[in-house]
Amino acid sequence: MGKYKNRGSQTVAELALNNLLKNIPKMVANYGEAMNRFSKDAEAQERYIKGVATWTSIMRDDQTRMEIANAVARAKARYRNMVAGQYGTIPVTVQR
């Protein structure tokens, strides 16, 4: 099933970093090609607009916003407890 499922979190992080670093050149090339195709594809642009509008509508729902805010707060608290004193800052992924 998942290639990381039975590995420790440190091993998962190290494997993920190695995989990311190895794939950066391919990712950069693929992204450039994809963006060039996207800039000329009206159908893809319409799908993008529809997808962003739908996602925005869902994310603006009060219940959804509260559930996400609560989950982020719990995750940040767990993260801070786990890395207390190890790092100077916490990565900012979600703004309040």
Order of alpha helices (4+ residues) and beta strands (2+ residues): alpha-alpha-alpha
